[in-house]
């Protein structure tokens, strides 16, 4: 289990499972990410590759008004549903069962996109181009492996990039 580290649900546990593809964001990385993002009051959030719902639930705890969690794995969706139910957040969190690239073809308006794909995700360049091309006036927070190289055509959107152990945090603004 991981925990919510700040906000109105601080200390609440988020249930995870033994899925080898699931790599919940550590407290250290999560603290850095949300410190960089700052105030989330009234923001609409999309949590891509939601896994257990860890990042989206942290955003809600820190004041985000709503969160759409996009996940393709049915087992993970059941886990997210359980975590949402334990916190009583059914009214502010919506789960979309879909492939992220398909979801991003026609995404809803949002203020913040949290993207935490598997470190070996084979469609990083396509994902980045979809994120940059489909959103206006949004912040994108990308968590990836430390060896991620941001393509040159995306570099202009990067506001911040930090390495924390094996993790790269890239904040972009479109």
C-alpha positions in Angstrom: 0.0 0.0 0.0 1.0 3.6 -0.6 -0.4 6.6 1.2 -1.8 10.0 0.4 0.9 12.4 1.6 -0.9 15.8 1.8 -4.2 17.5 1.8 -7.6 16.6 3.2 -7.0 12.8 2.8 -3.4 12.9 4.2 -2.3 9.6 5.7 -5.1 7.6 4.0 -3.8 4.4 2.5 -4.2 3.6 -1.2 -4.4 -0.1 -1.9 -2.1 -1.6 -4.5 -1.6 -5.1 -5.8 1.1 -7.4 -7.0 0.7 -6.6 -10.7 4.3 -6.7 -12.0 3.4 -3.8 -14.5 2.2 -1.6 -11.6 4.9 0.7 -10.2 3.2 3.1 -7.8 4.9 6.5 -7.5 7.0 6.7 -4.4 6.3 9.2 -1.7 9.6 11.0 -2.5 8.8 11.4 -6.2 5.2 12.3 -5.4 6.2 15.0 -3.0 8.6 16.5 -5.6 5.9 16.3 -8.3 3.2 18.0 -6.3 5.7 20.6 -4.9 6.5 21.6 -8.5 2.8 21.7 -9.5 1.8 23.9 -6.5 -1.8 24.9 -5.8 -4.3 22.5 -7.4 -7.5 24.2 -6.1 -10.4 23.7 -8.5 -8.3 22.1 -11.2 -9.7 19.4 -13.5 -7.2 16.5 -13.7 -6.7 13.6 -16.0 -4.7 10.7 -14.6 -3.3 8.6 -17.5 -2.2 5.1 -16.8 -3.9 5.4 -13.5 -2.9 2.0 -12.0 -4.1 2.2 -8.5 -5.3 5.9 -8.7 -2.4 7.1 -6.6 -1.6 10.3 -8.4 -5.2 11.3 -9.2 -6.3 10.7 -5.6 -3.3 12.8 -4.3 -4.5 15.6 -6.7 -8.0 15.4 -5.3 -6.7 15.4 -1.7 -4.8 18.6 -2.6 -7.8 20.5 -3.9 -8.5 19.4 -7.5 -12.2 19.6 -8.3 -12.4 16.4 -10.4 -10.3 13.6 -11.9 -10.7 11.3 -14.9 -8.6 8.2 -14.4 -7.8 6.4 -17.6 -6.8 2.7 -17.3 -7.1 -0.2 -19.7 -6.6 -3.1 -17.3 -9.8 -4.5 -15.7 -8.0 -5.7 -12.6 -6.5 -2.2 -12.0 -9.9 -0.6 -12.6 -11.4 -2.7 -9.8 -8.6 -1.6 -7.6 -9.2 2.1 -8.5 -12.9 1.6 -7.8 -12.1 0.2 -4.4 -9.8 3.1 -3.5 -12.3 5.7 -4.7 -15.0 4.0 -2.7 -12.9 3.9 0.5 -12.5 7.6 0.3 -16.0 8.4 -0.8 -15.0 10.1 -4.0 -17.4 8.6 -6.5 -18.9 12.0 -7.2 -15.5 13.6 -8.2 -13.6 10.8 -9.8 -14.6 9.1 -13.1 -12.9 6.0 -14.5 -12.5 5.6 -18.2 -11.6 2.1 -19.4 -9.6 2.8 -22.5 -6.2 2.7 -24.1 -4.5 6.1 -23.4 -3.6 6.8 -27.0 -7.3 6.1 -28.1 -8.6 8.3 -25.2 -6.3 11.1 -26.2 -7.7 11.3 -29.7 -10.7 13.3 -28.3 -9.9 14.2 -24.7 -12.1 16.5 -22.6 -10.8 19.9 -21.5 -8.6 19.8 -18.5 -6.1 21.8 -16.5 -3.6 19.1 -15.5 -2.6 15.8 -17.1 -0.7 13.3 -14.9 1.0 10.7 -17.1 2.8 7.8 -15.5 3.3 5.2 -18.3 5.3 2.0 -17.8 9.0 2.9 -18.0 9.4 0.6 -21.0 6.3 2.1 -22.8 7.0 1.7 -26.5 4.8 4.7 -27.6 6.4 7.6 -25.8 6.9 9.8 -28.8 3.3 9.3 -30.0 2.1 9.9 -26.4 4.1 13.2 -26.2 2.8 14.4 -29.6 -0.8 13.6 -28.6 -0.4 15.4 -25.3 1.1 18.5 -26.9 -1.3 18.5 -29.9 -4.6 17.9 -28.1 -4.6 20.3 -25.1 -4.6 24.0 -24.8 -3.6 25.9 -21.6 -2.8 22.7 -19.6 0.1 21.5 -17.5 1.4 18.0 -18.3 3.3 16.1 -15.6 5.2 13.1 -17.1 6.8 10.5 -14.9 9.2 8.2 -16.7 12.4 6.3 -16.4 15.6 8.4 -16.0 16.8 7.6 -19.5 13.8 9.3 -21.2 14.9 11.7 -23.9 12.4 14.4 -24.8 12.2 14.8 -28.6 13.5 18.1 -29.9 10.0 19.1 -31.3 8.7 18.9 -27.7 11.6 20.7 -25.9 9.9 24.1 -26.2 7.1 23.0 -23.9 9.3 21.7 -21.1 9.2 23.9 -18.0 11.0 21.7 -15.6 12.8 18.3 -15.6 14.2 16.6 -12.6 15.8 13.3 -11.9 14.9 11.5 -8.6 16.7 8.2 -8.4 15.5 6.1 -11.4 12.7 8.5 -12.2 12.5 11.5 -14.5 9.8 14.1 -13.8 9.1 16.4 -16.7 6.6 19.3 -16.4 5.4 20.7 -19.7 3.0 23.6 -20.4 0.9 23.8 -23.5 
